[in-house]
Amino acid sequence: MTTWLSSKTDDTSPLVIALQEVNGPVLKIMGYDGYAPTEEQDSSTKTALYVRRGTTHVQLDTQPWCSTTLSVVGCRLEVSPQRTILVFCVYVVPESTRNKANKAPVDLSFIPHFRKIYPQDVILLCGDFNSQHVAWGYNKCSPRGRRIMQDASAYGLTLLNTPQTHTRLGQTVHQADTSPDLTWSTRPQLFQWEVLDDCMGSDHFPILIRFRTAGFLEGRSYQVEIGQDASTVRTNHVGVPQGSVISPTLFNIAMYQLPRRLANVPGLKHAVYADDVTVWTHQGSVGEQEDVLQRALNIIHDYAMEAGLHTAPDKTEFVVIHGGRTTFAKQEEKKCFKLHIGNQPIMRKSTIRILGMHLDENCTASTWFQRVTKTSKQILHALRRISNRTRGVNEREMRQFVQAFLVSRIMYGLPYHPVNRTQIIKLDRLLNEAKRMVTGLPRYTRLDALKSCSKLNNLTELIDMHIHTQETRLRATNAGRYTLMLLGYDINTLPMLPNKTPPWEITVLTDGKPLPLNMDPNQRARRLNYAKRHARATSSLPMTERVVYTDAALPADGTSNTCYATAWYDQTNRNQSRRYHASADAMYSTRAELVGILDYLEWALEMSPQTDPVHHRVYTDSQAAHRACANVLYTDPVLQKIRHQTRLLRECGHDVTIHWVPGHCGIPGNEKAHRLARAHLLTALARASDTPSTFLATPPELADPIADKHITKQRRAAYLTAVGNPLSIPLLPSKVFTRRESVLLRRIQAGTLLTPFLLNRFHRGDTPPPVTGLCSTCNCRADLNHLCWECPVYNPPRLRALATIKRGPWPSSLRTWACPEPSPPDRAIEFWRALIMFLQDPAAPPVGDRLRDSHKIQAIQAAPT
């Protein structure tokens, strides 16, 4: 068994190991915490329970139920944030005709005892019961077996064993294989019971219990109704796993009539998603509110019974929320609420959780704050183990880890919980600790410098942009606008939403292939290789394939984006066209690129009666425009016209497919379209008498959700970048410097690199101070700027380092040396390498680790021996 466990990895090793007939002290298994019924681990025991280390668990006190015939040990462990289970390991002494005490009934009263303490937990009871019953494969029922079966039924336990599967191997020819090892649970649908074939030297087969993904809807009947017509009743033979994509859809179909019934209850608000129903009320007296909620619960229960479903009273709970300070009168009002569902009482809780949001009865965020603080500290502890100031994960990856694991978890609930100022400050402290881990900066770093180096925004800034982005998202749908109306927003002034195209009428514009990865402008080599492959592919196309390139040009100043030019170039027939446009609103590049595609399709449709049917392969160098064409949910009016023109062309026998090519990579057709659009824009802007086309001067009463989302995303990125770098400290390139070098550069940029001046300030209370804070040569403050830039003693190593800079002039100060202009990037990297070389020179000033190590050596030498 130990050898088998050691061969398992952390992902495949069992979460819990339950052993019976130990007949000795609890053995030590690597990676597990072992428990016995008594606290004395060295004493002999019949049962032992092992829990994998790293799992949140606690041992249960089962010693009062242990006797000469029964040994039981239990633990309570958290298998997920939403589920906790109670695991019990039991051994019952075999029935013996010589010892009448062994025939005593087995006391399983510890099950209701712990179930009363932990009513929401799942119970898993396993062990060697040494009793006979036909339910688990025996030919007869012993008195003890009948008593165990009766108690298990009374305590809500269900047997997981398969009667035909034996768990013990007969040792002689006169012994048959039996099944004394039983597994019980209060939620049998959560587990999968399996017996392994290898006994591993024992006379009992190991039993493996797995968590199973529940298969819903299998074996159910369904009928499709359209108006008065109904199909035949059919049986579903395929189960749907809970949590899959299709499962909520099927639940929504089954529950679609429930909101109509709940809407008839005055004063009631409700929300239904799949199998989760939330109802609430805030109007009227206490009695009226109770009546409204009880009426809603009755409707839900009756509807579930009609649909062939069942309500879950053990999962149903309610909370009474009172604002302000808790008083005796408010507590009495809460006790007055008595709600039932299906004749089963509903438990009142001090806090409930709805889709990750915790609602406390005192209208505070205490529960959520405690949970997120605990989780954040665990995340910080894990991140601290993978990186420090000298080695480990570099800055870029650490920033991504913090954003993915810490910031996202905090921001999931922070904008929606009523947190106070003290809680915000504590969460900001956790985020500041994460910023120090990202950059390697010390605790005495100024917050503005810490923020600029880490490139992580404060929580207040993230909250503001999160709320603004959420408002934009809600304005994009009718359901979202209704939510805004409930929140007090004026939705009457918003433009109308466009009509959505049914799925069966959507015109496919692309070939369905995703865009290639790593094709941004910085990946020059990959873009050139892609352009070469494109040139080879288009050079061998037949005449029935027409290759067309489109492009758009906007003013370079970015201030007059209401006018722009588009152009297209037909590489097959050498046709070309260009057009000047004006828009009522500021134009962004994606829509301008779409207009260029539309210009060609309009010309192709106009010329379609005069040409034979061909396949129009339209190429654009805008990834955003290609994604918009591939997105069936895009409701942009220009894209709607593109789909309409494509549909008309296909009715004429033509075909249209939109592709992407990298721009400015030497593709002749793309370069030709770019020159046409740019030249036409410059010519039109120079001619004051040029009459622009106003084809896109659309009235603003029609909303464009995708454009609003795009603009909001750009504004969010620009705002967070601007406020996230108050000191204009540049970003360090990834995979160029080691972790130690990156931390050294960050400490110079933030002004926190250890110097004699700082060390003197830190030990100002000491008498005498360990070092003097003045330069011995210049008799001025020995800070970072003086030692690294001004002091003439260190001119030789400084000049040697500056001499390695070949691109452009030398820096004019330590600030420009540590924080150069980010473009071109090679010049900035050259500056930083020269700075690192200067500080690593043996003749460099004593700063950083060199000063700290020399101070430690002096302290050791001064210590008495």
N, C-alpha and C positions, 0 to 999 in steps of 0.2 A: 504494500500500500504506500509506504514512504517513497519507494523508488518510482512508483507511478505518479505520485504527486510532484516529485522533483522534476519530472519530465514535462510537466505542464507549464505553460507561460502564464503571465498574469491575466491574460484575457480568457484562457481556457481552464484555469484552475477553479475548483469548486468554491462557491461563496461560503458554504457551511459544510462541515463534515461531522456526521453523527455516528459515534461508535458505541456498540454494546458489548458486554462481556469483556471489559477491559481487564478486570481481575488484577489490578495493580495501580500504581500512580499514573497520573496524566502524563503521557509522553509528549515530548516537544517535537512539533512539526514545523519546519522552516517556513516562514511566511504566514503563520497562523497563531492565534491566541487560543489556548486551551482552557476549558472550564470543566469543573466537576461539581457534583451537588453540594459539597462542602467547600469551605474556603481553604482547607488544607490540601494543597496540590500534591503533596508527597504521600498522602494516605491512600489506601486501596479503595478503588471505586469500581462500580459495575458499568457506569455510563460516562461518556466524555463528549463534549461538544467543542468543535474548533471553528472559529470565525476568521476569515481572511483579513489580514492586517490592512488598515486603511479604510475598512468599513465602519461606519458609525454604529456602535452597538453597546449594549449594557447587559450584564447577567441578571437574571431574575432569581429571586429567593424562593427556591423550590424545596429547601431542606425540610420544612414541616411535613411534606407529603412523602418523604423517603422513609422506608421501613425495611424489614427483613425480606419482604416479598417484592417491593417496588423501589426502583431507583430512577429518579427523573432529574434532568438538568435542562435549563431553558435560557434563552437569550432573546432580547428584543433588538432587532437590527433594521436599519434604514436601507432599503434596496434602491430607492429613488426618492426625489424630493416630495413625491405625491404618495408614496406607499411605504408602510412599515409593517413588518411581519414578526410574529412571535413563533419561535422555533423551539420545540421540546423534543428531547431525546429520552426514550423510556426503555427500561429493561424490567421485565416481569419474570420472577423466578418460576421455573416450570412446575406444573402441578405434580405432586408426589404423593403416592399412596401411603408412604411411611410417615411423612410429616404432614399432619392435618393443617398446620399453620400455612402451608403453601397453597391450600385450597381457599384461603380467604379471598373475598372479592377485591378487585383492583380499584383503588381509590383514584378516580379521575376528576375529583372536585377542584383541582387546581385550574382546570380549563375555565369554568364559569368565574372563578376568582379573578384570574388575570383578564378575562374578557370584560368583566365589569370595570376594571381599572383602565383598560385600553379598548374601548368599544369599537373604535374605527380600524383596529389592526386586524390583519389576516393571520389566522392560526394555522400552523403546520406542525402536526404531531406525527412522529415517526419512531419506530423502535421494534424491539423483539418482545411481543406480547405473550408468546408461549401459551396460546389458547386456541380452541377449535370452534369453528363455526362454518356453516355452509356458504356464508357470504364471501369468505376468502379462500374457498377451495377444499374444505374438509368434507368428509362424508357424514359427520355428525356435529352436534352442537353441545359443547360442554357447558356446565353452569357458569363458569367464568366467562366463556365466550359469549353466552347470552347476555350476561350482565354488562360486558364491555359494549356489545351492540346496542343495548338499551340506553346506556349512559351516553354513548356517542350520538345517538339520535336525539336525545334530550338536550345535548349541548350544541346541537347544530353542526356536527361533524359529518363529513361525507368521506367514504372510503375511496381511495385512489387505486387500490390494487385491482388487477385483473384476476378473477378467480382461477382461470386456466393456467396462469403463470406462477410457477413455484419459486420460492425464494431461498429454500434450504435444500442442500443435496444430501440424499440418504447415504449413510456411511457403511451400511452392510446390505446384504441381499434381502434381509428381512425388514429393512427400513425403506419406506417410500419417500419420494420427494414431497416436502410439505411447504406450507406458507405461513410461518409464524411471524414474519416481519411485515408489519402493517404501516400504512401511511394514511393519515387523515387530514382533512383541511376544511375550514369554513367556506373557502372559495375554490372549489375543485376545478372550476373552469380556467383558473390561472396557471395550473401546473400540468406537466406532462410526465407520467410515471413510466419508467423503463428499467428493466433488469439487465445488467451486463452479463456476458457469457463467462467471463474469467472470474473464478472464485478467489484468486490471488492468495492461495494457501489456506483459505478458511473453508468451513463447511456451509457458509452462507454466501449467496450471490450478492455482490454490491448492487445497490439500487440508486439509480440516477434520476433526480427530479429536476426538470427544467421548467423555466417560465415559458409559457406558450403564448403566442399571439392569438387572441380569441378570434374565431371565425364566425362572423355574424351573417345573418340572412341565409345561411345554408339550410336547405330543407324546408324553407318557407314557400308559401304559395303567393302568386301575384296575378293581378288582372289589370289590363290597360283600358282606361275609359276615356273616350273623346266625345264630349257632349252626352247624347243618349246612347251612343254605341259603346259596347263593351266586348272585349276579346274573351276567349275561353280562359279558364283558370289554369295556370301552368305552375309547375314546381321548379324552384331554383335549386340546382345541384352544385352550385359554386359558392363557397363562402367568401366573404369580404373581410380582410383583416382590419381590426380597429386601428384608426389612424391613417389608413390609406386614402388616396385621393378620391376614390369613388364612394367610400363609405359616408362622408358627410353629405354628398349629393343625394344618395338614396334616402338618408334620414330626412333631408330637407323635403324630398318629394313626399315622404310619408307624413310629414308634419305641416304641410303647406296650408291646411285648413285651420290649424290651431290658432294662428294669429287673428283670424277673422272672429272666432268665438271669443277670444280674450278682449278684442277691441270693443265688444258690446258691454263690458263691465265698466261702469262709470268710475272715474278716478283712478284707474289702473294703468300702469305702464308696463310694457313687456318687451322682451328680446328673446328670440328663438334662434339657435344655431345647432343644427344636427339634433342630438339627443339632450342638449342642455337648454333648459328653459329658465329664464330669470324674470320674476315679476316684482314690482315694487309700487308703493303708493306713499304720498306725502300730504294728502288732503284729508280734512275732517278730523273728528275726535279719535281717541284711541279705540273705542268700540267700533266706529265706522271703518277705520283702517283694518281692524281685525276681520270684520265681515267681508270687506272687499278682497283681502288676500285669501280668506277661506273659500270664497266663491270661485276665485281663480284656480285654487288648488283642486276644487271639485271638478272644474271644467277640464283641467289637465288630466286628472285621473280617469275621468269618463272617456276622454278622447283616446287616451292610451289603450284602454280596454277595448274600444271599438276598433282600433288599428291592430290589435293583436300584440300590443306591447305591454310592458309592466313598469310601473313606477318603482323607484328605489327609495323607500323611506330612510334607509340607513345613510344614503348619500344626500338626502334632502335636508337642508338646514336654513335657518333664517336669523337675521340680526335686526335689532331695533336700534336705530341710530339717533342719538340726541346730541345736539350741538351745545357748546358751552361746557361749564363745569358740571361734574357729576354730583347730583344731590340725592337725598333719600327719596324724594317724590319721583324723580326720574327712574330710580331703581325699582320702585313699586310699580310704575307704569310698565316697565319692561317685563316684570313678573306676571302681569295681567294677560299678556299675549299667550294664547293657547291655539296652536294650529295643528291640523291633522291632514293627512293625505291617505286615502284608502283605509280609513279607520285606524291608521297608525300615527302615533304622535310624532311631531317634528321637533327636533332638538334645537333650542335657542343657543346660539354661540355668541361669544364676545367679538369674534371676527370671522368673516367668511372670505373666501377667495373666488373671484370670478375672472377667468381668463388671465390669470397672473396678477390681478389687482386685488389687494387686500382692503376690505372695508371694516373699520373698527367701529364699535358701538359708540365710542366717545368722539367720533368724527376727527380722529387724528391719524397720522401715518406711522404710529409706533411699531406695529407689527411688521409692516413692510420695511421700515428702517432697520429694525433689528435683524431681519433676515438678510437684507442686502449688505449690511455691514459685516455680518459674519461671513457671508460668501465672498465679499471683496477682500477681507483679510486672508482667507484661504487662497484666493487667486494670487494675491501679492506674495504670499509665502511660497507658492509654487514658482512664480516668476523669478523670485529672488534666488532660487536654486539653480537657475539655468544661465545666469549672467551676473557678473560683478564688474568692478572697474578695471580689472586686468585681463579677464578672459571670459569666454562664453559667447552668447548670441549677440550680434552687433546691434547697432542703434535702430536701424530700419526695421528689422524683424521684431525687436522688442516693442517698438511703437505699434506695429501691427497687432502683436499679442495683446497689448494693453487696450487698444481700440476694440478688438474682437471679444475679449473675455471680460474686461472690467467696464469700460465706458458703455458698451452696448447693454450690459446687464443693468447698470445704474440708470441709463436713459430709457430703458423699457418701461419703468414705472415712475420715475421722478417727475416728469411733466404732469402727471395725472393724480399724484397723491398730495394731500395738503401738508407738505413739509414746512417746518418752521425754520427760522434763521439759524438756530443752533444746529439743527440736523444738516442744513446745507453746508455749514462751516465744517462739520465733521466729515461729510462726504468729500468736500474739497481737500481736506487734509489727506484723505486716502488717495485722491487723484494726484496730489502733489508728491506723495511718496512714490507713486507709479512714475511720475515724471523724473524723479531722481534716479529710479532704477533704469529708465530708458537712457538717460544721458550720463549717468555716473557722477553727477554733481553732488557736492556735500550738502549737509543740512543748512549751512549758513548762507546758501545761495539766495540772492534776492529773487522774489517771486516773478518779477517781470523778466529777469534773465532766464530763470528756469522755464518759464512759459515759451520764450523765444527759442530756446535751444531744443526743447522737447517737441515743439510743433503740435502740442496738445492744448485745446481750448479749455477754458474754465466751464464749469457746469452751468452758470447763468447764461453764458453765450450759447451753449448748446441747447439750453431750454428755449431761448428766444427763437432760434432758427428752427428747432423741432416743431414748435407751435405754429410758426409761420408756414412751414412745409406741410404740416397736417391740415391747416386751413385750406391750402391750395389743393391738396388731395381730396378733401371733402367737397370742394366746389365743383369737382369734376363729375359727380354723379348725383342723381336725384335723391338717393338715400342719404348721401353725404350732406346734401343741402338741407334735408329735413333735420339731420342731426345738428347742423349749424343753427337752424331756426329754434330748436329746443334749447340751445345754448345762448340764445339772445341775439344772434346775428341777423342783420337785415338782408334777406336773400332776394327781395323784390327788385333790387337794383342790379343784380347779377345778370349777365347776358344769357340768352337761352342756350340750352345744350343741344348739340346737333343730334339728328336722328341716327341711331345705330343701324348698321346694315346687318340683316340676318345672316347667320353663318352660311346658309346655302346660296346666298347671293354674293359672297365675297369673291373678288377676282384675285387670283394668285399672280403676283408680279415677279417673284424671284424663283430660283430653282430649289430653294429650301436648304441649301448648304450654308453652314455657319461661316462667318468671316474668319480668315486665318488669324491666329494669335500672334502677338508680338510684332505688330506692323505699324507701330507709332513712328513719328518722324525720327526718333533717335535710333531706330533699328534700320539704318541705311542699307547695310549689306543684305538683310532679309528682303527688304523692299525691292532692291535691284534684282535679286534672284527671282522673285515673284514676277517682276516685269519681264524678264527673259522668258520664263515659262509661258507667260501670256502671249508674248510675241510669236513664239513657236506654235502655240495653239491656234491663233487667229490667222496665221499665214497659210494654213492648209484647209481653210473652210471652203465649201462649195459656194457657187454664186447664189444659191437660195438662202444663204446666211448673210445678213447685212450687219456690219460692225459699225456702231455709231458711238461717238464720245460726246458727252455733255459737260458743261462747266458753267460756273457763275462767278461774277466778280463784284465785290462790294468796295466802297471807298476805303482807302487805307487808313484814313484818320479815325474811322469808327464813329464820327459825329453826325454823319449825314446818311445813315443806312436806310432812309426812306426811298432812295434810288439805287438801282443796281442794274447790271447787264448780264444777259445769259447768251450762250452760244452752243451750237452743236456742229459736229463735223462727221460726215458720212465717209468713212475710210474706203468703203467698197466702191461707191460711185463718185467720190470726190465732191459731193454736195456739201454745202455749208450754209449756216444762217446765224444771225446775231440779232439781239433785241434788247431794247432799253425799257426798263420798267420803273414804276413808282408805286409806292404803297402808302396807305393812309397811316400806318404805324411803322415803327422801326422794324426793319427786316433782319432776321438772323440767317446765318449761312445755310442751315439745313433746308429751310423753306426756299431759299434762293436756288439751291441745287435742285430741289423738286420742281421748281418752275422751269428750269432748263430742260429737265426730262419731259415736262408737259409740252413745252414748245415744240420739241421734235415729234411727239406723238400726234399733236394737232396737224403738223405738216404732213406726216405719214398718212393720216386718215384722209386728208384732203387729196393726196396723190394716189390713194389706194385704187380708185377706179381705173387709173391709167397704168398701173403696174401689176405684175404677176404676184401671187401670194408668196411672201418671203417670211423668214424668221428674223425679227428685229432684235439684235443683241445690243442693248443700250448699256454703256459703261459710264459710271460716275466715279469720281475719286473721293467722294464723301462717304465715310462709313456711317455717319448718322443718317444720311438720306437712304442708304441701302437698308439700314435697320428699320427705318420708317416704312419702307415699301414691304419689308418682310413681316411687319407687325400688323396683324389683322384687326387689332383694336385701335389703330391710329385713325382719328377722326378729323385730321387736318383737311380743310376744304380743297387745298391744292391736290392732296393725295386722293381725295374723292374724285376729282376730275381726271386724275391719271388713271384710276381704275375704270372710270366710265369710258375714256378714250381707248383703253386696252380692250374693254369688252366689245366696243364697236369694231375695232380692228380685227378681233378674232371672229366676229360675225361675218366679216368680209373675207375670211380665209387666212388672214395674217396671224402671226404669233409674235408675242412680245415677252422678253425676259430681261430683267434688270440685273446687272452684275456690278462688281466693284473692282477697281484697279488702283494701285498706289499712284498718287500724283507726283509730278516732278521727278520721275525716275527714267526719263528718256523714252517713254512710249510716244511715238510720233503723233498718233491721233489725239491723245490726251494733251500733249503740248500744244497742238494746233488749236484745239478748243479753248485752252487757257489763254493763248495769245489773242484769239478773236474776242473773247469776252472782256479781257483787260483793255485792249485797244479801243473797243467800242465804248466802254465806260468812260475812258479818259477823253475820247472825242466828244461824247455827248455832254460831259460835264463842262468841257471847254466852250461848247456852243450854247449860248444862252437862249437861242431861238429854237433849240431842239425841243420837240413836243413829245414828252414821255408817254408811254402807254400806261393807262390807269386801270389795267385789267385786274390788278389785285387790290384796288382801293375798296376793299370790302367793308360794309358797315360793321360797327363793333357790337351789334346786338346778338351775334352768334358767337358762342364761346368756343374756344379751342383748348381743350384740356391738356393735350400733349404739348402744345406750345407753352402753356402756362407752367407745366411741370418742367419743361426744359429751361425756361427763363428762371424759375425759382431755384432749380439746381445750380445754375451758373451763379446767381446772386448769393446763394448759400455758400458755395465754395469761395467766392471772392470775399465775402464778409468774414468767414472764419479764418481765411488766410491773412486778411489784413489785421484783424484784432488778435490773432494768435501769434504774431511776431512783432511786438511793440518796439523792440530794439533792432529790428532788421538784421538779425543774425542769419547767415545763409545756411542752407541745408547741406550736410556732409554727404558726399556720394557713397553709395553702397558698394561693398566688396572692394574698396580701395585701401582703407586703413584698417589696422587691427583694432580690437576692442580697447587695448591700452592706449593706442595712438588717438582714437576717437575721443576717449575720455580726456586725454591731455589737451586736445584742441578745444573741447567744450569748456574746460576749466579756464583756459586762457580767454576764450570769448566771453565767458561770464565773469571774469575777474576774480575767480575763487581759487586759483592755483596758489598753493601754500608758499608764502614769502616770509622773510624775517619780520616784516612789519605786521603781518597777520598773526604770526606765531607769538610775537610780543604782546599783541592785543589779547590773544586767547589766554595768556598767562600773566595778565596785568596784576592779578592779586598776589602772585608769587613774589617772594623777596629773597634774593634778587631775581629779576626776570631771566629766563634761560638764554635768550638772545637779545641783542639790541635791535631796535626797530629802525636804526639809521644806517645809511651806507657809510662804511669806514673811510671811503675815498672822498665822496662828495659831501658828506655830513648832511644829507637830506633823507627824506623818507624812503626806505628800501622797499618800495612796493613793486608790483609787477611791471608797470610801465617804465619805471626808472631802471630796474635791473636789466630788462630785456631790450630797451630802446635807447635810454639816455646815458647810462653810465659808461664813461670812456674805458673803464677797465675791461669790459667785455666787447670792445670793438672788433678785435681780431676774429673771434668765433662768429660774431654777427656778420661781418663782411664775408667770411668764407661761406656762410649759409646763403646770404643774399646773392653771391656770385653764381649760384646754381640756377637763378631765375633767368631764363632766356627769352621768355615771352613778355614783351612790354616792359614798361618802366618798373623800377623798384617801388615798394610801398613807401608812403610818406609818414606813416606812424604805425605804432603797434596795432591800433584798431584796424587800419586798412590791411595790415599784414594778416591778422587773425580772421578778419571778416571781409575778404575781397568781394568784388562783384562776381555773382555766380556765373556770368557768361563772359567770355567762353569758359566752359568748365575745365578745360585743360590748364588754363592759366591759374584758376583758383586752386586746383590740385597742386600745381607747381609751387604756389605760395605756401600752402600748408606743409608740403614736404620739406621746404626750406626751413620753416619754423620748427618742425620736429627735429630736423638735423641740427639746428642751432641749440636746442635744449638738450640734445643728446651728446653734444660736444663735451669732452672732458674739461675744457676751459670755460664752459657755460656757467652762468650764475647759479648759486645754490637755491633752487626753487623746487617745489613739488616733492616727489619722492626722495630726491637727493637731500633736501633739507631735513625732511622727516627722519630719514635713516641716520644722518649724521647727528641729529639731536638725540636719537635713541642710543647711539654708540657713546656719546658723551655722558648720557645718564647712566649707562652701564659702567663706564670707567670711573665715574664719580661715586658709585655705590660702594659701601664698605664691604670688604671681603672677610 
